Amino acid sequence: MRFSTKTVHAGRKPDPYTGAISTPIYQTSTFVFDDYNEPKEHDYSRTSNPTRSALEDALAVLEGGNEGFAFSSGMSAISTTLHLLSLGDHVIASDDIYGGTHRLFAEILPRFGIEFTFLKLDDEETIINAIKPNTKLIWVETPSNPLLNVTDLEMIGRIGKEYDILTVADNTFATPYFLKPIDFGIDLVVHSTTKYLNGHSDVIGGAVITTTKKLAEDIHFLLNGLGTNAAPFDSWLVLRGLKSLPARMEHHQKNAIAVAEYLYDHPKVDDVFYPGLESHPGYDIVKKQMTGYGGIVSFNLKSDVKTFLNKMDLFFLAESLGGADSLVEHAATMSHASMAPEARLKAGITNQLIRLSIGLEDVDDLIEDLGKGID
């Protein structure tokens, strides 16, 4: 099946009892055993649930992994993945990752004896030089949040295999519609399903897709033991969102390209960060590993940030991204406020940086709205 067909059919079958075309929401905590020591396929909804399983199967198919696992949030998916590590392990991570991920890596996990090095993952020699005897994991966001930096996943996968290091890619921005990290040798793919996979700004969720039986067993063991699983209704909402993923991503991208080009030519804008612009430093990598560019545009504004944010009507000032509504945020005081100021500046996240989540509205209305704010 081609991708658009998979988003409709993967993981789903008509309900065998009623013929319902939509996967039922199995809103139950427990399941009756057939007999002593004879559970059915599902016995307790933390461990597994039919609605969640349908979503997990669909995610595995879309990303090209062997199994998928759905979590209560993107951060619960990330936190569970990091529990694959042990005391004394070392992680190499992108330096401009999502603020919540950075907070977990820089402030929480070091208290449990896990060490982190934050780098721009754009140079193979620099990455190799950062590897230590205890390096166990490389964490990549591509495109990254909020600067849309692009990492060569084939390079990361090759380094991981050569040095026996687990590689993880957060694929939230690109989605499997535009990028499949597993195709380039990445071991684990992570998502905040809150964003594009759901696409409707009405659920919080996360996912991990594995590539081996051992990784699948380990992730499920941790999910069950930590209780970080997604709820049935939340799983159903993401499952519903997947059906329209290709159409939505095409519309997000079409609008984002037009907005990026408009901002690139605007005299009151300094830098525009969008993988679809030929001026993007990672453009050649984008063309090699992605089939599209996504719906996030970031830029540095020359004029007053507060005035800009308060003068628009269609771009709502809010965190998150990937929904039908266009959103605007000031990364330094919103999504990345948890990062230390020096870490933000080192990564290039300035106080003039604006991140846009381009929605599904008419693009001419969006550009007019941006112009009103900038001017």
Backbone torsions as a table, in degrees:
resi	resn	phi	psi	omega
1	MET	NA	143.4	173.4
2	ARG	-78.2	166.2	-167.7
3	PHE	-59.0	-46.0	-177.3
4	SER	-62.4	-32.8	176.1
5	THR	-70.1	-39.5	178.7
6	LYS	-61.6	-39.3	-178.3
7	THR	-63.3	-25.7	179.0
8	VAL	-86.7	-38.1	-168.6
9	HIS	-109.0	-23.4	-174.2
10	ALA	-62.4	131.7	177.4
11	GLY	78.9	-2.5	-173.8
12	ARG	-122.5	141.2	169.4
13	LYS	-139.5	150.8	174.6
14	PRO	-53.7	142.3	-178.3
15	ASP	-57.5	123.7	-174.9
16	PRO	-65.7	-19.5	-176.8
17	TYR	-91.0	-35.1	-174.4
18	THR	-120.4	-17.2	-174.1
19	GLY	82.2	7.4	-179.5
20	ALA	-57.6	130.2	-178.8
21	ILE	-74.5	-28.3	177.7
22	SER	-90.5	133.2	178.8
23	THR	-56.7	127.0	179.8
24	PRO	-65.4	153.1	173.8
25	ILE	-90.7	107.0	179.8
26	TYR	-85.7	81.5	-175.8
27	GLN	-83.5	72.0	-179.1
28	THR	-139.6	149.1	179.4
29	SER	-89.7	-28.3	-173.7
30	THR	-142.2	164.6	-176.6
31	PHE	-132.0	140.2	-176.5
32	VAL	-74.6	134.3	176.9
33	PHE	-73.1	152.6	174.5
34	ASP	-71.0	-36.5	-177.7
35	ASP	-167.7	179.3	176.4
36	TYR	-54.2	125.0	178.4
37	ASN	60.9	24.4	178.7
38	GLU	-130.1	77.6	176.7
39	PRO	-73.3	158.1	170.9
40	LYS	-76.1	-170.1	178.8
41	GLU	-57.1	-36.6	178.9
42	HIS	-119.1	137.9	178.1
43	ASP	-122.5	-26.3	-178.4
44	TYR	-155.0	133.8	-167.7
45	SER	-70.9	-15.5	171.8
46	ARG	-69.6	-39.4	-178.6
47	THR	-73.1	-46.6	176.3
48	SER	-164.7	155.1	-179.2
49	ASN	-149.2	140.1	-175.5
50	PRO	-58.2	-39.5	179.0
51	THR	-66.8	-44.6	178.8
52	ARG	-64.4	-39.3	179.8
53	SER	-61.9	-37.6	177.9
54	ALA	-62.5	-43.0	177.0
55	LEU	-64.8	-44.9	-177.7
56	GLU	-62.4	-40.4	178.2
57	ASP	-64.4	-40.9	179.9
58	ALA	-64.0	-43.7	-179.5
59	LEU	-62.9	-40.2	178.6
60	ALA	-61.8	-41.8	179.5
61	VAL	-65.7	-45.9	-176.3
62	LEU	-65.1	-36.5	-178.9
63	GLU	-89.3	-10.3	-179.6
64	GLY	78.2	26.6	177.6
65	GLY	-97.7	-179.4	179.2
66	ASN	-90.5	-31.8	176.4
67	GLU	-148.5	154.6	176.3
68	GLY	-123.4	155.3	-179.4
69	PHE	-139.6	132.9	-176.4
70	ALA	-106.1	136.8	-173.4
71	PHE	-123.2	167.6	-175.2
72	SER	-72.5	-17.4	177.1
73	SER	-164.1	166.6	174.6
74	GLY	-61.1	-40.6	-179.8
75	MET	-67.9	-31.9	176.7
76	SER	-69.9	-33.8	175.2
77	ALA	-65.4	-43.6	179.2
78	ILE	-66.2	-45.9	-179.1
79	SER	-61.2	-41.9	179.3
80	THR	-64.1	-42.9	178.7
81	THR	-59.3	-41.5	-178.4
82	LEU	-70.1	-15.7	174.7
83	HIS	-74.1	-2.4	169.8
84	LEU	-69.0	-18.4	-177.6
85	LEU	-88.4	168.2	179.6
86	SER	-131.0	168.7	177.1
87	LEU	-50.0	128.3	177.3
88	GLY	93.6	-5.5	179.6
89	ASP	-76.0	158.3	-177.3
90	HIS	-124.1	140.8	-178.3
91	VAL	-124.4	137.8	169.3
92	ILE	-104.7	127.3	-175.6
93	ALA	-134.6	152.2	172.8
94	SER	-56.3	145.4	-175.9
95	ASP	-86.7	-13.5	-179.9
96	ASP	-116.2	41.4	177.0
97	ILE	-73.7	167.8	177.1
98	TYR	-49.3	140.5	-175.3
99	GLY	-58.0	-38.0	178.5
100	GLY	-66.2	-37.7	176.1
101	THR	-66.3	-43.0	179.4
102	HIS	-62.0	-41.3	178.6
103	ARG	-60.9	-44.2	178.0
104	LEU	-60.9	-43.6	-175.9
105	PHE	-74.5	-37.4	-172.0
106	ALA	-92.1	-27.6	-170.9
107	GLU	-119.5	-25.7	-174.5
108	ILE	-102.4	-56.9	-174.9
109	LEU	-66.6	-30.7	175.1
110	PRO	-59.5	-24.5	176.6
111	ARG	-66.3	-17.5	-180.0
112	PHE	-108.1	18.7	172.0
113	GLY	83.3	20.4	176.0
114	ILE	-104.7	131.6	-172.4
115	GLU	-103.4	142.5	-178.1
116	PHE	-129.2	142.1	170.4
117	THR	-123.2	125.1	-179.0
118	PHE	-101.8	126.4	-176.5
119	LEU	-139.0	158.4	162.5
120	LYS	-79.1	117.5	-172.8
121	LEU	-89.4	54.9	-176.7
122	ASP	-115.1	4.4	-177.0
123	ASP	-140.1	120.5	-174.7
124	GLU	-61.8	-42.7	-178.2
125	GLU	-63.3	-41.5	178.8
126	THR	-61.8	-41.8	179.7
127	ILE	-64.9	-46.9	-179.0
128	ILE	-61.9	-38.7	179.0
129	ASN	-66.5	-23.1	179.8
130	ALA	-84.6	-11.7	-179.3
131	ILE	-70.7	134.3	177.5
132	LYS	-116.0	168.7	176.8
133	PRO	-58.0	-26.8	-178.0
134	ASN	-100.1	11.4	178.6
135	THR	-71.2	121.5	-175.5
136	LYS	-118.3	-13.2	-173.2
137	LEU	-154.0	141.6	170.5
138	ILE	-117.6	126.5	-175.8
139	TRP	-111.8	125.4	-175.1
140	VAL	-125.4	137.2	163.0
141	GLU	-114.2	126.3	177.6
142	THR	-151.7	122.5	-12.7
143	PRO	-60.3	149.6	-173.3
144	SER	-84.5	163.1	-178.8
145	ASN	-111.2	114.5	14.3
146	PRO	-111.6	4.6	-169.7
147	LEU	-91.7	-0.1	177.3
148	LEU	56.8	31.8	172.4
149	ASN	-66.6	145.8	-176.6
150	VAL	-116.0	130.6	179.2
151	THR	-108.8	139.1	177.2
152	ASP	-73.5	102.6	-175.4
153	LEU	-69.6	-31.1	176.6
154	GLU	-61.5	-39.5	177.0
155	MET	-65.0	-45.4	-179.6
156	ILE	-62.9	-43.9	179.0
157	GLY	-62.1	-40.3	179.9
158	ARG	-65.5	-43.4	177.6
159	ILE	-61.7	-43.8	-180.0
160	GLY	-59.1	-45.8	-179.2
161	LYS	-66.8	-41.5	-176.2
162	GLU	-66.0	-37.3	-175.5
163	TYR	-106.0	10.6	177.9
164	ASP	56.2	51.0	-179.7
165	ILE	-118.5	133.4	177.4
166	LEU	-68.3	135.2	178.9
167	THR	-116.0	136.3	-177.5
168	VAL	-131.0	134.0	176.8
169	ALA	-121.0	126.7	170.6
170	ASP	-83.6	112.4	-173.7
171	ASN	-105.1	23.4	-175.2
172	THR	-60.3	-45.5	-175.4
173	PHE	-69.1	-44.2	-173.9
174	ALA	-81.3	-36.5	-171.4
175	THR	64.7	159.5	178.2
176	PRO	-64.9	-10.8	176.8
177	TYR	-67.3	-36.9	-178.7
178	PHE	-105.0	-17.0	-175.5
179	LEU	-157.1	135.2	174.8
180	LYS	-122.8	93.1	-177.0
181	PRO	-56.1	-31.7	-179.1
182	ILE	-61.4	-31.1	178.9
183	ASP	-63.8	-18.0	-176.8
184	PHE	-108.7	15.9	173.4
185	GLY	95.4	10.0	179.0
186	ILE	-78.2	140.9	-174.3
187	ASP	-82.9	-39.1	-176.9
188	LEU	-135.0	140.0	174.6
189	VAL	-116.3	134.1	-178.3
190	VAL	-118.6	146.2	176.9
191	HIS	-136.7	146.5	155.1
192	SER	-92.0	102.8	-179.6
193	THR	-71.4	-9.1	172.4
194	THR	-53.4	-33.1	-169.3
195	LYS	-86.6	-118.7	-170.1
196	TYR	-68.2	-34.4	-176.8
197	LEU	-61.5	-40.5	172.4
198	ASN	-78.0	-55.3	169.3
199	GLY	80.7	3.8	-173.9
200	HIS	-127.2	8.4	177.5
201	SER	55.4	37.5	-177.9
202	ASP	-132.6	18.6	178.2
203	VAL	-155.5	153.3	170.3
204	ILE	-111.6	129.4	-178.7
205	GLY	-164.5	168.2	178.5
206	GLY	-147.9	170.1	-179.3
207	ALA	-153.8	152.6	170.5
208	VAL	-132.7	132.6	176.7
209	ILE	-116.4	130.1	-175.0
210	THR	-104.3	170.6	-177.9
211	THR	-125.2	-8.8	179.4
212	THR	-135.3	160.0	177.9
213	LYS	-61.4	-40.2	-178.8
214	LYS	-64.8	-44.8	178.4
215	LEU	-63.4	-39.7	178.3
216	ALA	-62.3	-44.5	178.8
217	GLU	-62.7	-41.4	-178.0
218	ASP	-68.2	-43.0	-179.5
219	ILE	-66.4	-41.9	178.9
220	HIS	-66.0	-39.1	176.7
221	PHE	-58.2	-44.5	-179.4
222	LEU	-69.8	-42.2	177.6
223	LEU	-56.9	-48.0	-178.5
224	ASN	-67.9	-41.0	-177.7
225	GLY	-72.6	-34.7	-179.2
226	LEU	-89.4	-17.9	-179.0
227	GLY	69.7	38.5	-176.6
228	THR	-98.8	17.3	-174.6
229	ASN	-69.3	156.4	173.4
230	ALA	-77.5	150.1	176.7
231	ALA	-80.8	158.2	-178.0
232	PRO	-58.0	-46.5	-177.6
233	PHE	-66.1	-41.4	177.6
234	ASP	-62.2	-40.0	177.4
235	SER	-61.6	-41.2	179.6
236	TRP	-63.3	-39.4	179.6
237	LEU	-64.1	-41.7	178.4
238	VAL	-68.8	-40.7	178.0
239	LEU	-58.7	-41.9	175.9
240	ARG	-62.1	-42.5	-178.9
241	GLY	-63.9	-34.2	-178.1
242	LEU	-58.7	-31.5	-175.2
243	LYS	-60.0	-31.3	-177.4
244	SER	-105.1	10.0	-175.5
245	LEU	-54.7	-50.6	-178.3
246	PRO	-59.0	-45.7	-178.9
247	ALA	-63.7	-42.0	-180.0
248	ARG	-65.9	-44.4	-177.4
249	MET	-64.6	-36.6	176.4
250	GLU	-63.0	-41.9	-179.6
251	HIS	-70.0	-44.3	176.2
252	HIS	-55.0	-46.6	-176.7
253	GLN	-66.1	-44.7	179.6
254	LYS	-56.7	-45.5	178.5
255	ASN	-66.8	-40.9	-176.7
256	ALA	-65.0	-39.6	178.5
257	ILE	-60.4	-45.3	-179.9
258	ALA	-64.2	-41.8	179.3
259	VAL	-65.8	-42.9	-179.9
260	ALA	-61.9	-42.8	179.0
261	GLU	-65.5	-39.6	177.0
262	TYR	-61.2	-47.5	-179.0
263	LEU	-66.6	-36.8	-178.5
264	TYR	-59.8	-33.7	-178.3
265	ASP	-92.6	-1.4	-174.3
266	HIS	-82.9	131.0	-177.8
267	PRO	-67.4	-17.6	-178.7
268	LYS	-98.1	11.6	178.1
269	VAL	-117.8	132.6	-178.7
270	ASP	-84.8	-66.7	-174.9
271	ASP	-124.6	139.4	175.4
272	VAL	-116.6	128.9	-178.7
273	PHE	-111.4	105.2	177.9
274	TYR	-154.2	126.3	-174.6
275	PRO	-62.5	-17.9	-178.6
276	GLY	-85.0	-4.2	176.6
277	LEU	-88.4	135.9	179.0
278	GLU	-64.1	-19.6	178.0
279	SER	-75.8	-12.4	-179.8
280	HIS	-64.9	131.1	-177.1
281	PRO	-62.3	-22.3	178.9
282	GLY	-101.0	17.9	-173.3
283	TYR	-58.7	-40.1	-179.6
284	ASP	-64.7	-37.0	177.7
285	ILE	-68.8	-40.6	177.9
286	VAL	-56.0	-47.0	-177.8
287	LYS	-65.3	-26.4	-178.8
288	LYS	-80.2	-37.6	-170.3
289	GLN	-117.5	-8.3	-178.8
290	MET	-118.2	152.4	174.9
291	THR	-102.2	0.3	178.7
292	GLY	-167.2	-176.3	-168.5
293	TYR	-117.7	-14.0	178.1
294	GLY	89.2	-175.8	-172.1
295	GLY	-118.1	15.5	179.8
296	ILE	-106.5	131.7	176.5
297	VAL	-128.4	128.3	174.9
298	SER	-119.5	154.1	179.8
299	PHE	-159.4	157.4	173.5
300	ASN	-96.5	126.2	-176.4
301	LEU	-96.2	133.8	178.7
302	LYS	-77.2	-33.2	-174.4
303	SER	-89.2	-173.2	-174.6
304	ASP	-68.3	125.1	-175.8
305	VAL	-65.8	-46.6	-176.6
306	LYS	-60.8	-43.1	179.6
307	THR	-62.3	-44.5	179.3
308	PHE	-58.3	-48.1	-176.0
309	LEU	-64.8	-28.6	-175.4
310	ASN	-92.1	-4.1	-173.2
311	LYS	-103.0	0.7	-177.3
312	MET	-102.4	152.3	-178.3
313	ASP	-108.2	-32.6	-175.7
314	LEU	-92.9	-34.5	176.9
315	PHE	-83.6	106.1	-179.1
316	PHE	-80.4	137.4	178.5
317	LEU	-77.4	104.3	-175.6
318	ALA	-163.2	154.1	172.3
319	GLU	-79.6	177.9	-176.8
320	SER	77.7	-177.9	-173.1
321	LEU	-171.2	172.5	171.3
322	GLY	87.7	4.1	178.6
323	GLY	-94.7	-177.6	-179.5
324	ALA	-69.6	-31.1	-179.3
325	ASP	-81.9	138.1	174.0
326	SER	-73.7	135.3	-178.5
327	LEU	-125.4	150.5	174.9
328	VAL	-127.8	142.5	176.8
329	GLU	-145.6	154.1	174.2
330	HIS	-100.8	102.9	-169.5
331	ALA	-56.1	-41.4	-173.4
332	ALA	-63.6	-28.4	-178.3
333	THR	-112.3	2.4	-178.1
334	MET	-126.1	-95.1	-173.3
335	SER	-63.9	-25.9	-177.1
336	HIS	-118.6	21.1	178.1
337	ALA	-64.4	-25.3	-178.1
338	SER	-76.2	-13.7	176.6
339	MET	-77.2	142.6	175.1
340	ALA	-62.1	142.8	-178.2
341	PRO	-52.0	-40.6	-179.0
342	GLU	-67.5	-33.9	177.5
343	ALA	-68.9	-38.9	177.3
344	ARG	-62.1	-47.6	-177.7
345	LEU	-64.9	-39.0	178.6
346	LYS	-61.7	-37.0	179.5
347	ALA	-77.9	-15.5	-179.1
348	GLY	98.0	13.5	179.6
349	ILE	-91.0	94.9	-175.8
350	THR	-89.7	171.0	177.3
351	ASN	-72.7	-9.3	178.0
352	GLN	-97.3	1.7	-175.7
353	LEU	-80.3	129.1	177.4
354	ILE	-117.4	134.9	175.1
355	ARG	-114.2	129.0	178.3
356	LEU	-110.5	132.9	166.7
357	SER	-101.6	108.1	-174.2
358	ILE	-80.8	122.3	-175.5
359	GLY	-89.9	-155.4	-172.8
360	LEU	-106.2	13.7	179.2
361	GLU	-71.4	176.0	173.0
362	ASP	-66.6	128.9	-172.7
363	VAL	-65.8	-29.5	178.2
364	ASP	-65.7	-36.7	175.9
365	ASP	-66.0	-39.1	179.8
366	LEU	-65.0	-43.4	-179.6
367	ILE	-66.3	-40.4	176.2
368	GLU	-61.2	-40.5	-179.8
369	ASP	-65.3	-43.4	177.3
370	LEU	-62.4	-43.4	178.7
371	GLY	-59.3	-39.2	177.9
372	LYS	-62.8	-41.0	179.9
373	GLY	-69.3	-44.7	-178.0
374	ILE	-66.9	-41.0	-175.3
375	ASP	-80.7	NA	NA
